[in-house]
């Protein structure tokens, strides 16, 4: 079954840059048990409130500042994100920070010294702050919930909450970037830009509060490859060697429950009801596709094709006919 995915990043408060000033930071197992357990209970309440679309329960966890910023929009936010998360989560990382004063910026490096290293950066509104990075993973998608708590008296309240695409089919932005560079090195330009598109979708799972160490490098490479694609290909691209002269107007990725596969959209002069002629034309396109877009039919399980009699303008559905080219194992 073919699936669609929707990237949702929700920003509830803005980041103000101030002076860095903290008196102590503890991460994961180094955090004292009682504090970690207390936040763990709140994280459970947070996740269950989102999953069950319980807006009032979520409001009870939020600080007054956060409620003032987006309390009126919570219903729509929770409705959108609840359909994207799975039935469970795990804590990817957590940080407990004590600040010498408020109105400062906390910068928290995280990772294992690999490509996925990142930094959490936020304004510290309280002398005690706690960051929970909660990852909820389904078969196709990993959603990161970034919850940043502040301590008000003896109660923890959420000051910042973010929802974003962390992974697709268990691969993160830096991992797609690494694959894209390998494809680029083989002169597989379309593969490279498609992989970079996936990388960019996963690049900011915590919006401006979460930044990969390689974020600038990834963005620069995406722009470089995009410029090269634009310079090399002008769409619609007429296949003049085929008698019916179909025109390819888009190449992207289709997500199935097995992964991503390339999909080629083209304009055909053949009536969509004339399936024998349409099939014969598609066979000719398949024969040429690897020369037009090197690598697009290499190492893939499927290549999808969609034939149209008019190019969609995005305002309405346009009838099309689909083909699936299953590649040899």
Buried (B, 14 or more C-beta within 10 A) or exposed (E): EEEEEEBBBBBBBEBEEBEEBBEEBBBEEEBEEEBBEBBEEBBEBBBEBBBEBBBEBBBEBBBEBBBEBBBEEBEEBBEEBBEBBBEEBEBBBBBBBBBEEBEBBBEBEBEEEEBBBBBBBBBBBBBBBBBBBBBBBEEBBBBBBBBBBBBBEEEBBBBBBBBBBBBBBEBBBBBBBBBBBEBBEEEBBBBBBBBBBBBBBBBBBBBEBBBBBBBEEBBEBBEEBBEBBEEEBEBBBBBEEBEBEBBBBBBBBBBBEEBBBBBBBBBBEBEEEEEEBBEBBBEBBBEEBEEBBBBBBEEBEBBBBBBBBEBBEEEEEEEBBEBEBEEEE
